[in-house]
């Protein structure tokens, strides 16, 4: 299969693309390399790999990149509420207008799997969030992703994945993600201050995110034009529980602050039964992912190198 991965040099893409190549697919990556492309270096050894430096906001780049493509995996985005808050205009241009341009560039026969987010649910109190739970995004990140979802569903031939909070090791590491950040601070700074310690969210390892795209490729007929929460109810933890898991493995000072607020306000549990019923289940536990992160800190010295989206 010929696959286009937008934003393929990023945190998820640099993990996903090698898996696609190893399965024998031909992969074209479109990325503007805002955060570099070293995570893709091993991919250039595959004859089926093609890299295009370009931007999803450029109609011509999108038209050229979608030529002779069987399936599109749309990862390109400004990710997370801090990055979107820092430049709301850019977030809208990339997350919304970039998605609109992609829809115009692809033919009706070209399916797209869109990486969305559980942030779209906003502040929910009480029951599990299901795919039909009304969306009330609170941040620019959630609002732009929600708008992009509508664009793809209206255009058709799309699968929407609302991912749990990502974590884990990737060729292009991010340390702004909660578990990754907590491990870094515990290992490197031996100090961690947490506010809203009781707030809960569900997590998914980046390798399982990659597996979910492979799963969608094999089950497109069943999954087409549907929204799926992607994660595991077994990986629902509060901030305090994650900090305690790390503390079992690393000695560090842990302090719970009374002041501080997460603008994303995710404090709920999510149902993953819809995708589970199709046969997809995550494989990496929080404990295993944390162990990998702790071990990896031996080779991570400069935080700024990895802290951006």
Order of alpha helices (4+ residues) and beta strands (2+ residues): beta-alpha-beta-beta-alpha-beta-alpha-alpha-alpha-beta-alpha-beta-beta-alpha-beta-beta-alpha-alpha-beta-beta-alpha-beta-alpha-alpha
